[in-house]
Amino acid sequence: MATSPCTSAPPDELLAASTAMAAVTLHVRDLAAMTAYYRDALALEELAETGGTRAPGTAGTTVALGRAAVPLVVLVHTPDLPVARPGQAGLFHTALLLPDQAALAATVATAARHPRSRYVGSADHLVSEAFYFTDPEGNGIELYRDRPRHAWPCADGRLQMDSLALDPGAYLAEHLTDEALAAPQRDGAGVGHVHLKVGDLDAARRFYVDALGFAVTADWHGALFVSAGGYHHHLGLNTWESAGAGPRAATIGLGQVAITVPGRADLDALVARLRRHGVATADDGASVRFEDPWRSRIEVAAAA
């Protein structure tokens, strides 16, 4: 994989090193079925529900699911929205980061056994080990664990990643334990990164790097990878299925990508940078909301 320097902008133009991803919001047609899937297949716990009951046809109900009280996925019942058309921009996958190989193996095994999961592959990325699934409404999911950061390969100051074969059967045979499989939800998890479908990589770079303030870590075969703080990537941006896509309408699928920064000063710096690049923002004091060039909604909130 061809890579580029992990830092591609002056420090004052970058997001803080402790910037992190937060829960991804999905518009769903069948709230009960999708809640059950994320609870049972991915061993997430229901954390909150708002907006009324889950009676069939009741729109607007929202359910958050996560682990250890940390929201990872927020499902919004929006049954009247259309299904996204092929070639549109939007969500490629939400990547859930597990703490170690046993936790990853247990979650992969739980997902693989669920009758509504669709397993789509696995890969050794040198910096991480990853397994890929699709949920019942077509949203991509990555389950992965990071190798220790000191073991990430570097050459000439550049982070090296790849996509090598990773045998799922052999991985589970080596790392799956009865203890982890019995209660995979006991292991914490986080949204490690989010991968989006975009229409143009140059426009994605101008928005996500120049305006938003991530640094480029890799540029490979129609995909751009960007991060804060030297992480391998917080966002992946690709044109594999969406080259030339224009602004998206609201559909089933991606509702919002959420990012956290350390504090209000970071939000102020971000708002100033976005305004310099002509990006309209809505600021409620605790968070800032705006849209990327394909009308995918982004929310950046202060962790405090």
Secondary structure, DSSP 4 states (H G I P E B T S, - for coil): --B--S--S-GGGS--TT-EE-PEEEEES-HHHHHHHHHHTS--EEEEEESS---TT-TT-EEEEEETTEEEEEEEE-TTSPBPPTT--EEEEEEEEPSSHHHHHHHHHHHHHSTT-EEEEEEE-SSEEEEEEE-TTS-EEEEEEEPPGGGS-EETTEE----B---HHHHHHHH--HHHHH-GGGS--EEEEEEEE-S-HHHHHIIIIIIT--EEEEEETTEEEEESTT-S-SEEEE-TTTTT--PPPP-BEEEEEEEEESSHHHHHHHHHHHHHTT---EE-SSEEEEE-TT--EEEEEE--
